[in-house]
């Protein structure tokens, strides 16, 4: 017989709870359930990002350690209630910035120093929410968010897919494989409160609705306690909620570029009001807003236009209390590689 021991260490790195179970040492796989009770746990939140560490050891009869694994976790409740987001019962409204995994000097092969530099910068800008885009993140990013109080909505790289692609059983199988891998790798991070299954794809079609429902049901089998959504850039164009996968999402993520891609900036209030009427029970997060530089005559003009967008649009978002968060696109310039 072998002994499996699980020990939870608190934010102060002191043992908070431990439990042991006997394991048969014969061939084959064995599953052992271990339950720990944390007395008076220190809750994870944006202002107090308390992180615990679980260590699991396998020892022989003489107490020799044969194997050891560890991972971090946090204790918190995140709810959507009456179209509002609550952390440990406290209602929050959050802002943030998205960031692509790319730097001028390292490209896509970023080092931890670059990631830390950028995220320290973002944290100094009061970032408490990011998606992050549009693919599973480096473990450093997830750990940083845990320890600095940033809520995350990780996403698989299904971007601007057509209905034909979303209907394709091979696409669905790959999407589910990617989602399973991401959840199994990242599922213990307290900063993650939802999963995103696609971005700016044909979700206002029968094939897109079927794709979302299949992904949502698949995720709930793996991780029943987190929310499921996706980023939609077509919500104001809908005629009714039932025409979109958004009708089945736990909350809405709305990409809006009024003032550039999506039409005049003056159209934003009416578009938000239309979304409100179509989805009267759904919380909304503005998952992207901002201004692409190609709409300006030069880089300086682009920044002036971005400042104007922020100054004009943030009050419009703020006066609608069913909008729980807004995320500016984007922290840095990046090269967009299509297909």
N, C-alpha and C positions, 0 to 999 in steps of 0.2 A: 504494500500500500504506500501511496504518496500522500502528501499533505498540500492542499491548495489554500493559501492564506491571502486574503484581500485586506489591505489597510488603506484607509482614507486619511490623507494629511490635509490639515486646514490651511487657510491663507497664511498663517504664521509658521507653516511647515512643521507643526507638531501633530502627532497622531490624534485623530479625532474619533476614529472607530476602527475596529478590526474584527474579522470573522474568519474561521477556518473550516475546511471540509476535507474529508478523506476521499482520495481518488484511487480507483483501481489502477494497478500498474501493468495490466495485461495489454496486448496489442489492440489497436483500433482507437477510434475517437470516443471520448467521453465528455459529456456536457454536465457541468456542475453549476448549480444555482447558489449564489451567495447573496445574502441580503444584509446591508449595513444600515444602522439607524444613526443619524447625526443628531446629537443633542444640541438644541439651540443653534442651528446652522446660520452662518453668516451669508446673507443673501447676495446674489450677484445683481448689480444694477449699473446704470450708466455712471452715476456719481460714485458708486462704491463697487467696483468690479472685482468682487472677491472670487478667487479661483482656488479650487481644491485640486488635489492630486491623488489618483488611485494607483496603488502599486499592488500587483498580483504576483505572488511567488509560488513556485512548485519546489517543495523540499522532500528529501528522502527521510528514511526512518532515523537517521543520525543528525538531521537538521541541516544537511548540506543543501545549498540552493542549486537546483538543477536548471531552472529557467526563471526569468523575471520580465514582466512587461509593465509599463506605466502609461497613463494618459491623464490629461487634466479634464475637469468638469466644473460646473457651477450649479448652484441651487437657486432657481427663480421661477416665477410664473409670468407668462406673457399671454394676455387675453385681448380679444377684440370684443368690445361690449358697447352696444348702442352706437356703432360706427366710430368708436374711439379705441385707441391703443393704450393698454395698461401694462405696466411692469410692476409686479408685486403689488397690484391693486392701485398704483398711482398712475393717473392719466398723463401721457406724454405726447408732445408734438415735436417732431425732430427734423433737423436739416442736415444735409451732408453733400458730398461731392463724390462722383464716380472717378475711378482711376484705372487706366489700362496698364497692363503688365508690360511696360516698355519704357526705356530711358534712352536718352540721346547717346550716352557713352557705352551702354551695355546691351542695347537692343532688348530682345526678349529673354536674354540669359542674365537676369538681374541677380545681384548679390544681396545678402541681408542688409548690408550697409545702405544700399540705395533704397530698399524697401523701408527701412527704418527712417531714413532722412525724409522721404516723401510723406510717410504716415505721421511722423512728428509734425511736419508742416500742416497736414490736414487736421490733425488734432488741435493745433494752435488756432486753426480757423473754425473751431467749435464743431467739427464733424462728429455727429453721434449716430449717423445712419448712412450706409452705402449698400449697393446691391450685392457684391461687387461684380463688375462685368468681366466678360460674358462667358466664363469658363471656370472650372475649379481653380481655386487659388493656392498659391504656395502656402505650406503649413505655417510659415512665419507670419503671414498676413492674418490667418485665423487666430493664432496665439496672441498677436498684437491687439486685435480687436477684443479678445477676451479680457486682456489685462488693462485695456484703456477705455472700456465702456463704449464700444461702437457696435450697434446692431447691424447684422448682415442678412442679406437675402441672396445667397449664392445661386448661380445659374449655370445650366449646361449650354454648350455652344450651338444652339439652334436659332439662327439669326436670319430673318427675312426669308423663311422657307415658304414655298408655294403650297396651295392645297394639295396638289399632286404629290409633293414630297411628304407632307404630313400624313397623307393617306397610305403611304408606302409602308408595308409591314417591316421592311428592312430598316427604314428610318426609325420606326417606333421601337424596334428591338435594340438598335444602337443607342437611342435616347434613354431607354430603360437601363441598359447596361451602364451608361455613363452616370445616370442618376444613382444607381445602386452603389457604384464605386465611390461616388462623392459622399453619399450618406454614410457608407461604412467607414470611410476615412475620417469624415469631419463631424459625425453625428453627436459627439460628446461636447462640442463647443457651445458654451452658454450664449455667446454672441449671436449665434444663428437662430432666428426665430421663424424663418419661412424658406421655402425652396421655390425657385423659378424654373419653369420648364421650357421657356422659349422667349424670344425677343422679336417684336415687330414682324410677326409672321401672319399667315392667312387664317387667323383664328375666328374671323367672322364668316366662316363657311362650314358646311356640314362636316367636311373632312377635318378642319381645324378644331371643331367642337369635339369630334370623336377622339382626336389626338389628345386634347387636354383631359378629357374624362378618363381615358386609359392611363395617362401619366398620373393624374390625381389619385386614382384608385390604387395604382401600383405603389406610389409613395406612401399612402396611408397604411399599407401592409407593413412597410419597413419602418415608418416613423409616424405613428398615429397622432402624436402630440404637437406636431408643427403644422403651420399653415402652408397652403399651396397656391401659387399664383403664377403670373407671367407678365411681361411688359408689353403693353398694347399701345400702338400709335394711331389707332383708328376709331377710338370710342366715340368722339363727337359726330362721326359720320353714320353711326348706326341709326336704324329706324325704331328698333325695339331691342330690349335686353336679350330676349331669347335668340336673337340672330347671332350671338357671339358666345365664345367660350367664357367670356368675362362673367356671364350669368352663373357659371358653375364655380368660379374662383372664390376662395375664402375672403379675399379682398382684391381691390383693383389696383393695378400698377399702370399709370397713365403717362406715356411719353408725350410731351406737348412742346412744339416749337412754333408757337404763334409769334410772329415777328420775323419768321424765316421760312422754314420748310412748310409749315401748316397754314400759312396765310397771314393776314395783318394782325398785329398785336392787339388791336381793338376787338378782335373776335374771341379772345380768351374768356371774358366773363360769361358771355352767352353759351359758349361751349361747356364751361364748367357747370352752368345751370342745367343744361341739357343732360349731362351725365348724371347729375343729382336727381333729375326727374326720372330717368330711365332706371337707375339703380338706387332707389331710396333707402335700401337696407345695407348698402355696401360701404365700408371704409375705403378711402382712396389714398394712395401714396403717389405723388408726382415723381415717377421713377427717372425721368429725364426732363430738364428744361435748360435753356441757354441760347447760344447763338453760334452757328458755324462761321468760321472766318471767311468763307467764300462769299458770304453775303455783304462783306465790307470791302472798301477799296484798298485797305492795307491793314497791317497788324494793329497799329495804334487805333485806327478807326474801329476795328473789331472789338477791342477792349472797351472803348467808349460805348459801343452798342450793347455789349454784354452788361456793363454797369447799369445802363438804362433799363434793360430787360429785368434785371434783378430788382431794381428800385420800383419798377412799375408792377411786376407780377407778384412779388412776395406779399404785398398787402392784399391782393385779390385772393391768393391762396389762404392767407391768415384769417380772413373774415368768414371762411367756410369751415366750420369746426369739424366736419366729416373728413377733411383732408388732414391725415395724421402725420404726413411728412413730405418733404420736397428735397430732391437730389439734383444738384447742378451738374450739367455735363460741360466740361470735363476738367479734371485736375491739370492735365498736360496735353500738349500736342502729341499725336501718334500717327503712324502710318497705317491706313486702313487697307488691308489686303482682302479683296473680294474673291471668294472661291479659289 
